[in-house]
Amino acid sequence: MDSAHFYVTLKDDFFDKYQENEAVNLFDDLENPYHDAMDRLTPGKIYPVMNVEDDGRALTVIDDLGRLWTAVTGLFKFADN
């Protein structure tokens, strides 16, 4: 496996955004990126970025179960490893 390009963690306002999106159902017919992230990532944990995709709009990280997962960059902020 390739080495990490850089490291990220969920943004500080992740819980607020997660609750807002659950309350108003902004993503009725689409995957909810906040819900998906809550199922696969732990807030405060640092994740290695293995790939940058879609002209920088998506990152592939290794999730809590050790699987590759691609998500929108808006969920993340840079982190020190």
PDB file of N, CA, C and O in Angstrom, chain B, residues numbered from 101:
ATOM      1  N   MET B 101       0.840  -1.184   0.000  1.00  0.00           N
ATOM      2  CA  MET B 101       0.000   0.000   0.000  1.00  0.00           C
ATOM      3  C   MET B 101       0.880   1.240   0.000  1.00  0.00           C
ATOM      4  O   MET B 101       1.927   1.266   0.646  1.00  0.00           O
ATOM      5  N   ASP B 102       0.464   2.241  -0.708  1.00  0.00           N
ATOM      6  CA  ASP B 102       1.207   3.495  -0.747  1.00  0.00           C
ATOM      7  C   ASP B 102       1.182   4.158   0.620  1.00  0.00           C
ATOM      8  O   ASP B 102       0.335   3.852   1.459  1.00  0.00           O
ATOM      9  N   SER B 103       2.122   5.068   0.831  1.00  0.00           N
ATOM     10  CA  SER B 103       2.132   5.802   2.088  1.00  0.00           C
ATOM     11  C   SER B 103       1.147   6.963   2.019  1.00  0.00           C
ATOM     12  O   SER B 103       0.708   7.355   0.938  1.00  0.00           O
ATOM     13  N   ALA B 104       0.811   7.499   3.168  1.00  0.00           N
ATOM     14  CA  ALA B 104      -0.161   8.591   3.252  1.00  0.00           C
ATOM     15  C   ALA B 104       0.409   9.857   2.630  1.00  0.00           C
ATOM     16  O   ALA B 104       1.598  10.147   2.762  1.00  0.00           O
ATOM     17  N   HIS B 105      -0.451  10.607   1.950  1.00  0.00           N
ATOM     18  CA  HIS B 105      -0.060  11.887   1.377  1.00  0.00           C
ATOM     19  C   HIS B 105       0.007  12.957   2.471  1.00  0.00           C
ATOM     20  O   HIS B 105       0.929  13.772   2.503  1.00  0.00           O
ATOM     21  N   PHE B 106      -0.982  12.939   3.364  1.00  0.00           N
ATOM     22  CA  PHE B 106      -1.048  13.839   4.512  1.00  0.00           C
ATOM     23  C   PHE B 106      -2.110  13.280   5.453  1.00  0.00           C
ATOM     24  O   PHE B 106      -2.671  12.217   5.186  1.00  0.00           O
ATOM     25  N   TYR B 107      -2.394  13.984   6.553  1.00  0.00           N
ATOM     26  CA  TYR B 107      -3.324  13.482   7.558  1.00  0.00           C
ATOM     27  C   TYR B 107      -4.452  14.486   7.798  1.00  0.00           C
ATOM     28  O   TYR B 107      -4.262  15.698   7.700  1.00  0.00           O
ATOM     29  N   VAL B 108      -5.628  13.946   8.113  1.00  0.00           N
ATOM     30  CA  VAL B 108      -6.794  14.784   8.379  1.00  0.00           C
ATOM     31  C   VAL B 108      -7.544  14.256   9.595  1.00  0.00           C
ATOM     32  O   VAL B 108      -7.327  13.134  10.052  1.00  0.00           O
ATOM     33  N   THR B 109      -8.428  15.097  10.098  1.00  0.00           N
ATOM     34  CA  THR B 109      -9.363  14.718  11.143  1.00  0.00           C
ATOM     35  C   THR B 109     -10.693  15.387  10.811  1.00  0.00           C
ATOM     36  O   THR B 109     -10.734  16.303   9.989  1.00  0.00           O
ATOM     37  N   LEU B 110     -11.766  14.945  11.432  1.00  0.00           N
ATOM     38  CA  LEU B 110     -13.055  15.590  11.183  1.00  0.00           C
ATOM     39  C   LEU B 110     -13.016  17.022  11.709  1.00  0.00           C
ATOM     40  O   LEU B 110     -12.359  17.304  12.711  1.00  0.00           O
ATOM     41  N   LYS B 111     -13.720  17.920  11.032  1.00  0.00           N
ATOM     42  CA  LYS B 111     -13.731  19.328  11.433  1.00  0.00           C
ATOM     43  C   LYS B 111     -14.320  19.495  12.834  1.00  0.00           C
ATOM     44  O   LYS B 111     -15.074  18.647  13.312  1.00  0.00           O
ATOM     45  N   ASP B 112     -13.962  20.604  13.481  1.00  0.00           N
ATOM     46  CA  ASP B 112     -14.419  20.887  14.844  1.00  0.00           C
ATOM     47  C   ASP B 112     -15.939  20.983  14.937  1.00  0.00           C
ATOM     48  O   ASP B 112     -16.518  20.624  15.962  1.00  0.00           O
ATOM     49  N   ASP B 113     -16.590  21.465  13.877  1.00  0.00           N
ATOM     50  CA  ASP B 113     -18.046  21.631  13.914  1.00  0.00           C
ATOM     51  C   ASP B 113     -18.791  20.402  13.382  1.00  0.00           C
ATOM     52  O   ASP B 113     -19.969  20.491  13.035  1.00  0.00           O
ATOM     53  N   PHE B 114     -18.103  19.250  13.317  1.00  0.00           N
ATOM     54  CA  PHE B 114     -18.705  18.049  12.747  1.00  0.00           C
ATOM     55  C   PHE B 114     -20.011  17.671  13.459  1.00  0.00           C
ATOM     56  O   PHE B 114     -21.014  17.413  12.792  1.00  0.00           O
ATOM     57  N   PHE B 115     -20.020  17.634  14.800  1.00  0.00           N
ATOM     58  CA  PHE B 115     -21.228  17.238  15.532  1.00  0.00           C
ATOM     59  C   PHE B 115     -22.380  18.197  15.260  1.00  0.00           C
ATOM     60  O   PHE B 115     -23.521  17.766  15.092  1.00  0.00           O
ATOM     61  N   ASP B 116     -22.089  19.496  15.215  1.00  0.00           N
ATOM     62  CA  ASP B 116     -23.139  20.483  14.927  1.00  0.00           C
ATOM     63  C   ASP B 116     -23.734  20.247  13.545  1.00  0.00           C
ATOM     64  O   ASP B 116     -24.954  20.228  13.384  1.00  0.00           O
ATOM     65  N   LYS B 117     -22.876  20.069  12.554  1.00  0.00           N
ATOM     66  CA  LYS B 117     -23.343  19.820  11.184  1.00  0.00           C
ATOM     67  C   LYS B 117     -24.101  18.495  11.094  1.00  0.00           C
ATOM     68  O   LYS B 117     -25.103  18.397  10.385  1.00  0.00           O
ATOM     69  N   TYR B 118     -23.631  17.491  11.803  1.00  0.00           N
ATOM     70  CA  TYR B 118     -24.292  16.186  11.813  1.00  0.00           C
ATOM     71  C   TYR B 118     -25.723  16.335  12.351  1.00  0.00           C
ATOM     72  O   TYR B 118     -26.671  15.818  11.759  1.00  0.00           O
ATOM     73  N   GLN B 119     -25.864  17.036  13.462  1.00  0.00           N
ATOM     74  CA  GLN B 119     -27.192  17.221  14.063  1.00  0.00           C
ATOM     75  C   GLN B 119     -28.103  18.060  13.177  1.00  0.00           C
ATOM     76  O   GLN B 119     -29.291  17.760  13.057  1.00  0.00           O
ATOM     77  N   GLU B 120     -27.566  19.105  12.555  1.00  0.00           N
ATOM     78  CA  GLU B 120     -28.361  19.934  11.639  1.00  0.00           C
ATOM     79  C   GLU B 120     -28.872  19.101  10.469  1.00  0.00           C
ATOM     80  O   GLU B 120     -30.043  19.201  10.102  1.00  0.00           O
ATOM     81  N   ASN B 121     -28.019  18.294   9.891  1.00  0.00           N
ATOM     82  CA  ASN B 121     -28.401  17.488   8.740  1.00  0.00           C
ATOM     83  C   ASN B 121     -29.399  16.397   9.111  1.00  0.00           C
ATOM     84  O   ASN B 121     -30.256  16.050   8.299  1.00  0.00           O
ATOM     85  N   GLU B 122     -29.306  15.854  10.314  1.00  0.00           N
ATOM     86  CA  GLU B 122     -30.271  14.854  10.751  1.00  0.00           C
ATOM     87  C   GLU B 122     -31.636  15.506  10.993  1.00  0.00           C
ATOM     88  O   GLU B 122     -32.671  14.901  10.714  1.00  0.00           O
ATOM     89  N   ALA B 123     -31.639  16.727  11.505  1.00  0.00           N
ATOM     90  CA  ALA B 123     -32.891  17.403  11.851  1.00  0.00           C
ATOM     91  C   ALA B 123     -33.686  17.841  10.623  1.00  0.00           C
ATOM     92  O   ALA B 123     -34.914  17.758  10.628  1.00  0.00           O
ATOM     93  N   VAL B 124     -33.011  18.304   9.577  1.00  0.00           N
ATOM     94  CA  VAL B 124     -33.734  18.864   8.436  1.00  0.00           C
ATOM     95  C   VAL B 124     -33.737  17.966   7.209  1.00  0.00           C
ATOM     96  O   VAL B 124     -34.319  18.326   6.186  1.00  0.00           O
ATOM     97  N   ASN B 125     -33.102  16.811   7.291  1.00  0.00           N
ATOM     98  CA  ASN B 125     -33.076  15.863   6.177  1.00  0.00           C
ATOM     99  C   ASN B 125     -32.694  16.518   4.847  1.00  0.00           C
ATOM    100  O   ASN B 125     -33.431  16.412   3.866  1.00  0.00           O
ATOM    101  N   LEU B 126     -31.568  17.179   4.815  1.00  0.00           N
ATOM    102  CA  LEU B 126     -31.096  17.828   3.598  1.00  0.00           C
ATOM    103  C   LEU B 126     -30.767  16.835   2.498  1.00  0.00           C
ATOM    104  O   LEU B 126     -30.710  17.195   1.322  1.00  0.00           O
ATOM    105  N   PHE B 127     -30.553  15.599   2.877  1.00  0.00           N
ATOM    106  CA  PHE B 127     -30.063  14.611   1.929  1.00  0.00           C
ATOM    107  C   PHE B 127     -31.080  13.490   1.722  1.00  0.00           C
ATOM    108  O   PHE B 127     -30.708  12.317   1.727  1.00  0.00           O
ATOM    109  N   ASP B 128     -32.359  13.832   1.542  1.00  0.00           N
ATOM    110  CA  ASP B 128     -33.410  12.819   1.417  1.00  0.00           C
ATOM    111  C   ASP B 128     -33.080  11.718   0.421  1.00  0.00           C
ATOM    112  O   ASP B 128     -33.169  10.538   0.760  1.00  0.00           O
ATOM    113  N   ASP B 129     -32.706  12.076  -0.789  1.00  0.00           N
ATOM    114  CA  ASP B 129     -32.472  11.079  -1.826  1.00  0.00           C
ATOM    115  C   ASP B 129     -30.992  10.814  -2.080  1.00  0.00           C
ATOM    116  O   ASP B 129     -30.647  10.062  -2.992  1.00  0.00           O
ATOM    117  N   LEU B 130     -30.130  11.413  -1.295  1.00  0.00           N
ATOM    118  CA  LEU B 130     -28.689  11.267  -1.484  1.00  0.00           C
ATOM    119  C   LEU B 130     -28.073  10.670  -0.232  1.00  0.00           C
ATOM    120  O   LEU B 130     -28.685  10.664   0.837  1.00  0.00           O
ATOM    121  N   GLU B 131     -26.874  10.175  -0.376  1.00  0.00           N
ATOM    122  CA  GLU B 131     -26.144   9.725   0.800  1.00  0.00           C
ATOM    123  C   GLU B 131     -25.817  10.938   1.666  1.00  0.00           C
ATOM    124  O   GLU B 131     -25.412  11.980   1.150  1.00  0.00           O
ATOM    125  N   ASN B 132     -25.988  10.809   2.948  1.00  0.00           N
ATOM    126  CA  ASN B 132     -25.673  11.887   3.881  1.00  0.00           C
ATOM    127  C   ASN B 132     -24.219  11.720   4.312  1.00  0.00           C
ATOM    128  O   ASN B 132     -23.897  10.777   5.035  1.00  0.00           O
ATOM    129  N   PRO B 133     -23.335  12.620   3.879  1.00  0.00           N
ATOM    130  CA  PRO B 133     -21.916  12.450   4.201  1.00  0.00           C
ATOM    131  C   PRO B 133     -21.633  12.493   5.695  1.00  0.00           C
ATOM    132  O   PRO B 133     -20.687  11.856   6.158  1.00  0.00           O
ATOM    133  N   TYR B 134     -22.432  13.230   6.457  1.00  0.00           N
ATOM    134  CA  TYR B 134     -22.219  13.299   7.907  1.00  0.00           C
ATOM    135  C   TYR B 134     -22.601  11.988   8.570  1.00  0.00           C
ATOM    136  O   TYR B 134     -21.885  11.499   9.444  1.00  0.00           O
ATOM    137  N   HIS B 135     -23.723  11.419   8.161  1.00  0.00           N
ATOM    138  CA  HIS B 135     -24.160  10.130   8.703  1.00  0.00           C
ATOM    139  C   HIS B 135     -23.148   9.043   8.351  1.00  0.00           C
ATOM    140  O   HIS B 135     -22.774   8.237   9.202  1.00  0.00           O
ATOM    141  N   ASP B 136     -22.712   9.024   7.100  1.00  0.00           N
ATOM    142  CA  ASP B 136     -21.719   8.037   6.667  1.00  0.00           C
ATOM    143  C   ASP B 136     -20.424   8.171   7.459  1.00  0.00           C
ATOM    144  O   ASP B 136     -19.832   7.171   7.865  1.00  0.00           O
ATOM    145  N   ALA B 137     -19.986   9.410   7.678  1.00  0.00           N
ATOM    146  CA  ALA B 137     -18.754   9.644   8.434  1.00  0.00           C
ATOM    147  C   ALA B 137     -18.909   9.186   9.881  1.00  0.00           C
ATOM    148  O   ALA B 137     -17.978   8.621  10.454  1.00  0.00           O
ATOM    149  N   MET B 138     -20.079   9.425  10.477  1.00  0.00           N
ATOM    150  CA  MET B 138     -20.311   9.006  11.854  1.00  0.00           C
ATOM    151  C   MET B 138     -20.245   7.486  11.987  1.00  0.00           C
ATOM    152  O   MET B 138     -19.837   6.962  13.024  1.00  0.00           O
ATOM    153  N   ASP B 139     -20.650   6.785  10.929  1.00  0.00           N
ATOM    154  CA  ASP B 139     -20.603   5.319  10.933  1.00  0.00           C
ATOM    155  C   ASP B 139     -19.190   4.773  10.752  1.00  0.00           C
ATOM    156  O   ASP B 139     -18.910   3.641  11.145  1.00  0.00           O
ATOM    157  N   ARG B 140     -18.300   5.565  10.162  1.00  0.00           N
ATOM    158  CA  ARG B 140     -16.991   5.027   9.785  1.00  0.00           C
ATOM    159  C   ARG B 140     -15.794   5.669  10.472  1.00  0.00           C
ATOM    160  O   ARG B 140     -14.712   5.084  10.503  1.00  0.00           O
ATOM    161  N   LEU B 141     -15.978   6.872  11.026  1.00  0.00           N
ATOM    162  CA  LEU B 141     -14.863   7.622  11.602  1.00  0.00           C
ATOM    163  C   LEU B 141     -15.166   8.056  13.029  1.00  0.00           C
ATOM    164  O   LEU B 141     -16.327   8.142  13.430  1.00  0.00           O
ATOM    165  N   THR B 142     -14.113   8.326  13.787  1.00  0.00           N
ATOM    166  CA  THR B 142     -14.245   8.788  15.163  1.00  0.00           C
ATOM    167  C   THR B 142     -13.759  10.234  15.243  1.00  0.00           C
ATOM    168  O   THR B 142     -12.605  10.513  14.920  1.00  0.00           O
ATOM    169  N   PRO B 143     -14.635  11.169  15.675  1.00  0.00           N
ATOM    170  CA  PRO B 143     -14.195  12.560  15.821  1.00  0.00           C
ATOM    171  C   PRO B 143     -12.975  12.646  16.746  1.00  0.00           C
ATOM    172  O   PRO B 143     -12.921  12.009  17.798  1.00  0.00           O
ATOM    173  N   GLY B 144     -12.016  13.443  16.324  1.00  0.00           N
ATOM    174  CA  GLY B 144     -10.792  13.618  17.094  1.00  0.00           C
ATOM    175  C   GLY B 144      -9.666  12.677  16.689  1.00  0.00           C
ATOM    176  O   GLY B 144      -8.506  12.927  17.016  1.00  0.00           O
ATOM    177  N   LYS B 145      -9.986  11.614  15.992  1.00  0.00           N
ATOM    178  CA  LYS B 145      -8.976  10.668  15.531  1.00  0.00           C
ATOM    179  C   LYS B 145      -8.359  11.186  14.230  1.00  0.00           C
ATOM    180  O   LYS B 145      -9.030  11.849  13.439  1.00  0.00           O
ATOM    181  N   ILE B 146      -7.095  10.885  14.018  1.00  0.00           N
ATOM    182  CA  ILE B 146      -6.369  11.329  12.824  1.00  0.00           C
ATOM    183  C   ILE B 146      -6.343  10.195  11.809  1.00  0.00           C
ATOM    184  O   ILE B 146      -6.080   9.040  12.144  1.00  0.00           O
ATOM    185  N   TYR B 147      -6.625  10.557  10.554  1.00  0.00           N
ATOM    186  CA  TYR B 147      -6.705   9.575   9.473  1.00  0.00           C
ATOM    187  C   TYR B 147      -5.719   9.909   8.361  1.00  0.00           C
ATOM    188  O   TYR B 147      -5.569  11.071   7.984  1.00  0.00           O
ATOM    189  N   PRO B 148      -5.043   8.878   7.832  1.00  0.00           N
ATOM    190  CA  PRO B 148      -4.138   9.106   6.704  1.00  0.00           C
ATOM    191  C   PRO B 148      -4.927   9.245   5.407  1.00  0.00           C
ATOM    192  O   PRO B 148      -5.856   8.480   5.150  1.00  0.00           O
ATOM    193  N   VAL B 149      -4.550  10.220   4.598  1.00  0.00           N
ATOM    194  CA  VAL B 149      -5.162  10.396   3.277  1.00  0.00           C
ATOM    195  C   VAL B 149      -4.329   9.616   2.283  1.00  0.00           C
ATOM    196  O   VAL B 149      -3.140   9.876   2.102  1.00  0.00           O
ATOM    197  N   MET B 150      -4.973   8.655   1.642  1.00  0.00           N
ATOM    198  CA  MET B 150      -4.286   7.785   0.706  1.00  0.00           C
ATOM    199  C   MET B 150      -4.405   8.266  -0.738  1.00  0.00           C
ATOM    200  O   MET B 150      -3.575   7.931  -1.583  1.00  0.00           O
ATOM    201  N   ASN B 151      -5.453   9.062  -1.015  1.00  0.00           N
ATOM    202  CA  ASN B 151      -5.649   9.547  -2.371  1.00  0.00           C
ATOM    203  C   ASN B 151      -6.520  10.792  -2.344  1.00  0.00           C
ATOM    204  O   ASN B 151      -7.401  10.928  -1.495  1.00  0.00           O
ATOM    205  N   VAL B 152      -6.266  11.698  -3.280  1.00  0.00           N
ATOM    206  CA  VAL B 152      -7.097  12.880  -3.493  1.00  0.00           C
ATOM    207  C   VAL B 152      -7.772  12.688  -4.841  1.00  0.00           C
ATOM    208  O   VAL B 152      -7.107  12.412  -5.841  1.00  0.00           O
ATOM    209  N   GLU B 153      -9.090  12.833  -4.869  1.00  0.00           N
ATOM    210  CA  GLU B 153      -9.847  12.535  -6.083  1.00  0.00           C
ATOM    211  C   GLU B 153     -10.753  13.689  -6.482  1.00  0.00           C
ATOM    212  O   GLU B 153     -10.921  14.654  -5.735  1.00  0.00           O
ATOM    213  N   ASP B 154     -11.329  13.575  -7.660  1.00  0.00           N
ATOM    214  CA  ASP B 154     -12.350  14.504  -8.152  1.00  0.00           C
ATOM    215  C   ASP B 154     -11.872  15.958  -8.062  1.00  0.00           C
ATOM    216  O   ASP B 154     -12.570  16.826  -7.537  1.00  0.00           O
ATOM    217  N   ASP B 155     -10.674  16.202  -8.582  1.00  0.00           N
ATOM    218  CA  ASP B 155     -10.071  17.540  -8.578  1.00  0.00           C
ATOM    219  C   ASP B 155     -10.008  18.157  -7.178  1.00  0.00           C
ATOM    220  O   ASP B 155     -10.214  19.360  -7.014  1.00  0.00           O
ATOM    221  N   GLY B 156      -9.726  17.336  -6.182  1.00  0.00           N
ATOM    222  CA  GLY B 156      -9.571  17.818  -4.816  1.00  0.00           C
ATOM    223  C   GLY B 156     -10.855  17.901  -4.026  1.00  0.00           C
ATOM    224  O   GLY B 156     -10.845  18.377  -2.891  1.00  0.00           O
ATOM    225  N   ARG B 157     -11.953  17.455  -4.588  1.00  0.00           N
ATOM    226  CA  ARG B 157     -13.234  17.530  -3.874  1.00  0.00           C
ATOM    227  C   ARG B 157     -13.514  16.306  -3.016  1.00  0.00           C
ATOM    228  O   ARG B 157     -14.485  16.301  -2.260  1.00  0.00           O
ATOM    229  N   ALA B 158     -12.693  15.273  -3.111  1.00  0.00           N
ATOM    230  CA  ALA B 158     -12.888  14.060  -2.324  1.00  0.00           C
ATOM    231  C   ALA B 158     -11.537  13.508  -1.881  1.00  0.00           C
ATOM    232  O   ALA B 158     -10.540  13.610  -2.596  1.00  0.00           O
ATOM    233  N   LEU B 159     -11.530  12.922  -0.688  1.00  0.00           N
ATOM    234  CA  LEU B 159     -10.336  12.309  -0.129  1.00  0.00           C
ATOM    235  C   LEU B 159     -10.624  10.851   0.179  1.00  0.00           C
ATOM    236  O   LEU B 159     -11.720  10.512   0.623  1.00  0.00           O
ATOM    237  N   THR B 160      -9.654   9.995  -0.054  1.00  0.00           N
ATOM    238  CA  THR B 160      -9.769   8.603   0.352  1.00  0.00           C
ATOM    239  C   THR B 160      -8.906   8.417   1.586  1.00  0.00           C
ATOM    240  O   THR B 160      -7.693   8.627   1.551  1.00  0.00           O
ATOM    241  N   VAL B 161      -9.547   8.020   2.678  1.00  0.00           N
ATOM    242  CA  VAL B 161      -8.860   7.806   3.951  1.00  0.00           C
ATOM    243  C   VAL B 161      -9.023   6.349   4.356  1.00  0.00           C
ATOM    244  O   VAL B 161      -9.825   5.618   3.775  1.00  0.00           O
ATOM    245  N   ILE B 162      -8.264   5.940   5.349  1.00  0.00           N
ATOM    246  CA  ILE B 162      -8.439   4.615   5.935  1.00  0.00           C
ATOM    247  C   ILE B 162      -9.332   4.788   7.159  1.00  0.00           C
ATOM    248  O   ILE B 162      -8.968   5.484   8.106  1.00  0.00           O
ATOM    249  N   ASP B 163     -10.509   4.149   7.136  1.00  0.00           N
ATOM    250  CA  ASP B 163     -11.493   4.342   8.206  1.00  0.00           C
ATOM    251  C   ASP B 163     -11.123   3.547   9.462  1.00  0.00           C
ATOM    252  O   ASP B 163     -10.058   2.934   9.529  1.00  0.00           O
ATOM    253  N   ASP B 164     -12.020   3.568  10.457  1.00  0.00           N
ATOM    254  CA  ASP B 164     -11.754   2.911  11.740  1.00  0.00           C
ATOM    255  C   ASP B 164     -11.592   1.397  11.626  1.00  0.00           C
ATOM    256  O   ASP B 164     -10.957   0.777  12.479  1.00  0.00           O
ATOM    257  N   LEU B 165     -12.155   0.805  10.590  1.00  0.00           N
ATOM    258  CA  LEU B 165     -12.039  -0.640  10.405  1.00  0.00           C
ATOM    259  C   LEU B 165     -10.900  -1.024   9.459  1.00  0.00           C
ATOM    260  O   LEU B 165     -10.744  -2.192   9.103  1.00  0.00           O
ATOM    261  N   GLY B 166     -10.101  -0.019   9.054  1.00  0.00           N
ATOM    262  CA  GLY B 166      -8.964  -0.280   8.193  1.00  0.00           C
ATOM    263  C   GLY B 166      -9.311  -0.380   6.717  1.00  0.00           C
ATOM    264  O   GLY B 166      -8.504  -0.857   5.920  1.00  0.00           O
ATOM    265  N   ARG B 167     -10.516   0.072   6.342  1.00  0.00           N
ATOM    266  CA  ARG B 167     -10.943   0.036   4.941  1.00  0.00           C
ATOM    267  C   ARG B 167     -10.762   1.404   4.304  1.00  0.00           C
ATOM    268  O   ARG B 167     -10.819   2.430   4.983  1.00  0.00           O
ATOM    269  N   LEU B 168     -10.542   1.411   2.991  1.00  0.00           N
ATOM    270  CA  LEU B 168     -10.483   2.672   2.260  1.00  0.00           C
ATOM    271  C   LEU B 168     -11.890   3.238   2.144  1.00  0.00           C
ATOM    272  O   LEU B 168     -12.837   2.506   1.857  1.00  0.00           O
ATOM    273  N   TRP B 169     -12.026   4.537   2.368  1.00  0.00           N
ATOM    274  CA  TRP B 169     -13.320   5.199   2.285  1.00  0.00           C
ATOM    275  C   TRP B 169     -13.117   6.567   1.649  1.00  0.00           C
ATOM    276  O   TRP B 169     -12.235   7.319   2.063  1.00  0.00           O
ATOM    277  N   THR B 170     -13.923   6.892   0.651  1.00  0.00           N
ATOM    278  CA  THR B 170     -13.823   8.173  -0.042  1.00  0.00           C
ATOM    279  C   THR B 170     -14.974   9.065   0.401  1.00  0.00           C
ATOM    280  O   THR B 170     -16.132   8.648   0.408  1.00  0.00           O
ATOM    281  N   ALA B 171     -14.641  10.304   0.773  1.00  0.00           N
ATOM    282  CA  ALA B 171     -15.632  11.260   1.270  1.00  0.00           C
ATOM    283  C   ALA B 171     -15.278  12.667   0.796  1.00  0.00           C
ATOM    284  O   ALA B 171     -14.150  12.932   0.383  1.00  0.00           O
ATOM    285  N   VAL B 172     -16.255  13.555   0.863  1.00  0.00           N
ATOM    286  CA  VAL B 172     -16.040  14.943   0.449  1.00  0.00           C
ATOM    287  C   VAL B 172     -15.050  15.623   1.388  1.00  0.00           C
ATOM    288  O   VAL B 172     -15.019  15.343   2.586  1.00  0.00           O
ATOM    289  N   THR B 173     -14.252  16.511   0.833  1.00  0.00           N
ATOM    290  CA  THR B 173     -13.216  17.179   1.618  1.00  0.00           C
ATOM    291  C   THR B 173     -13.793  18.092   2.696  1.00  0.00           C
ATOM    292  O   THR B 173     -13.116  18.385   3.681  1.00  0.00           O
ATOM    293  N   GLY B 174     -15.031  18.543   2.522  1.00  0.00           N
ATOM    294  CA  GLY B 174     -15.647  19.453   3.488  1.00  0.00           C
ATOM    295  C   GLY B 174     -15.829  18.884   4.878  1.00  0.00           C
ATOM    296  O   GLY B 174     -16.100  19.633   5.817  1.00  0.00           O
ATOM    297  N   LEU B 175     -15.688  17.594   5.034  1.00  0.00           N
ATOM    298  CA  LEU B 175     -15.805  16.971   6.351  1.00  0.00           C
ATOM    299  C   LEU B 175     -14.524  17.088   7.169  1.00  0.00           C
ATOM    300  O   LEU B 175     -14.540  16.913   8.387  1.00  0.00           O
ATOM    301  N   PHE B 176     -13.423  17.380   6.501  1.00  0.00           N
ATOM    302  CA  PHE B 176     -12.107  17.250   7.124  1.00  0.00           C
ATOM    303  C   PHE B 176     -11.347  18.568   7.273  1.00  0.00           C
ATOM    304  O   PHE B 176     -11.624  19.560   6.599  1.00  0.00           O
ATOM    305  N   LYS B 177     -10.379  18.530   8.185  1.00  0.00           N
ATOM    306  CA  LYS B 177      -9.378  19.587   8.281  1.00  0.00           C
ATOM    307  C   LYS B 177      -8.028  18.892   8.394  1.00  0.00           C
ATOM    308  O   LYS B 177      -7.953  17.729   8.792  1.00  0.00           O
ATOM    309  N   PHE B 178      -6.967  19.604   8.044  1.00  0.00           N
ATOM    310  CA  PHE B 178      -5.620  19.042   8.125  1.00  0.00           C
ATOM    311  C   PHE B 178      -5.266  18.739   9.579  1.00  0.00           C
ATOM    312  O   PHE B 178      -5.719  19.420  10.499  1.00  0.00           O
ATOM    313  N   ALA B 179      -4.453  17.708   9.766  1.00  0.00           N
ATOM    314  CA  ALA B 179      -4.009  17.335  11.105  1.00  0.00           C
ATOM    315  C   ALA B 179      -2.541  16.956  11.051  1.00  0.00           C
ATOM    316  O   ALA B 179      -2.030  16.524  10.018  1.00  0.00           O
ATOM    317  N   ASP B 180      -1.873  17.128  12.181  1.00  0.00           N
ATOM    318  CA  ASP B 180      -0.490  16.656  12.319  1.00  0.00           C
ATOM    319  C   ASP B 180      -0.551  15.174  12.620  1.00  0.00           C
ATOM    320  O   ASP B 180      -1.457  14.710  13.313  1.00  0.00           O
ATOM    321  N   ASN B 181       0.413  14.428  12.097  1.00  0.00           N
ATOM    322  CA  ASN B 181       0.383  12.983  12.354  1.00  0.00           C
ATOM    323  C   ASN B 181       1.027  12.633  13.656  1.00  0.00           C
ATOM    324  O   ASN B 181       1.084  11.458  14.021  1.00  0.00           O
TER     325      ASN B 181
END
